[in-house]
């Protein structure tokens, strides 16, 4: 999840600067050609809410004090800062997130205020124009996302996009045009029934790419979606594990890269076609922060960014996780660069020196420790190929050392010695190429062996699953046969019982037919006897 106590900004020169809050004080560190500067105290007794931006030659920092007052500091050289009170706020401003957009004619600001409903905040816009503040304008009501509250991205000079939650499980986007001030309609993006753990968004000219982590009762899921015009893609589950966190999406050399951590270990997934399909999820084997956190990434005016966030290392004073070698990335290769611009022409490196790596990164010529060697042996072929290319500073140092060694060698006028020296120099020049080729062959063979082991393990796992399914199927078939036999026995018993019942019914019917015939015969006999007695008792008339 994004840490509100640290923010990074990229300068027009390519260097970075980051601000962080520690022990109720606001610090800053800048990147130079020699590394990172020492921490500079910008303000003391500050609250957790602060915002940064750069316009022209000035860098602005908006922060609040413990008593609720807002101050804005500005500087050109990041050394001499001018602090001015912005407004007298309330104690609620200590936890308020601000998003600043300075222009030539106005100073725009977006922030949130509590509403009458607990857990619901109000998103507000205001502008400082012609020496006074304009009346605040209510944009919408939203549900703050933990300490991040809402996300904002400046697309162009007058165009921004706000991302916030309209419900506990629904994220939406809203576009705002600053001049003339126009608020776009609310566009729903993602909706889920689980709880959000983390979220990262980046947009390009076609799509808004979203990666988020949701947590259920037992497991966490890493999900990717993209929004194009008014349509939203179906959720794509990239990973499922117990403890997923710190998701990040960014663009690198026209590729979409997704990263997240599982129990502190980084994983990565790359898309070559702007999010339509993804490659396999792989473990990131490069240098990664030991204690990872995320901070908001901002850019100066005119600086294009390919991410809204970047990783920082808590164990290295929150130094950003960046790389400086500007080499073309290959499939499933290098770590983050966080620089979206790709220069068509190579600039003059002496005139525009590239920033060196942070101070905590070891020099290229120093031997790496044992654990780095082990990680390098486990790295993929493409990563090692990129790591094998030296940066501008390494090439420069190597060239200077070679030239110095040649100056120390005594001059010899003997032709045979000169010829021998020339041949040795040619062999020396050819040795790095041979070593590089041999290294590539060894790395490719190790990669093939690693892939073959992975394929063998996958085949074994699938074979075990198929065997288990076949055993379950045979057990079900046996149970089915038993049920068939049981059913046939029951059918025979039912037929036999039906026959017995039919026989009993027939007997009952026959018995019922024989019972009425006997009384009728008795009645006939009695009638005949009575008639005979009557005839005897009646005297004859003759």
Secondary structure, 3 states (H helix, E strand, C coil): CEEEEEEEEECCCCCEEEEEEECCEEEEEEEECCEECCCEEEEECEEEEEEEEEECCEEEEEEEECCCEEEEEEECCCCCCEEEEEEECCHHHHHCCEEEEECCCCEEEEEEEECCCCCCEEEEEEEEECCEECCCEEEEEEECECCCECEEEECCCCEEEEEEEEECCEEEEEEEECCCCEEEEEEEEEECCCEEEEEEEEECCCCEEEEEEEECCCCEEEEEEEEECCEECCCEEEEEECCEEEEEEEEECCEEEEEEEECCEEEEEEECCCCCCCCCCEECCCCCCCCEEEEEEEECCCCCCCCCEEEEEHHHCCEECCCCCCCCCCCCCCCCCCCCCCCCCCCCCCCCCCCCCCCCCCCCCCCCCHHHHHHHHHCCHHHHHHHHCCCHHHHHHHHHHHHHHHHHCCCCCCHHHHHHHHHHHHHHHHHHHHHHHHHHHHHHHHHHHHHHHHHHHHHHHHHHHHHHHHHHHHHHHHHHHHHHHHHHHHHHHHHHHHHHHHHHHHHHHHHHHHHHHHHHHHHHHHHHHHHHHHHHHCCCCC
